[in-house]
């Protein structure tokens, strides 16, 4: 009688940080929050100037990253 030893399937290598959905969604959400804070701060015009760009970048990043696999 032969005993077959089952070997586990080869484990897939972990994806790099910038291709993982969870951490990248957190970064995108943080970027959106920073843009929001930049928009409503009353002190520096430079922050206000770039707030919309920051909000749009975070939103576009979130839309793209939300399509990544888990």
HELIX and SHEET records of a PDB file:
HELIX    1   1 UNK A   17  UNK A   19  5                                   3    
HELIX    2   2 UNK A   21  UNK A   39  1                                  19    
HELIX    3   3 UNK A   45  UNK A   49  1                                   5    
HELIX    4   4 UNK A   51  UNK A   65  1                                  15    
END                                                                             
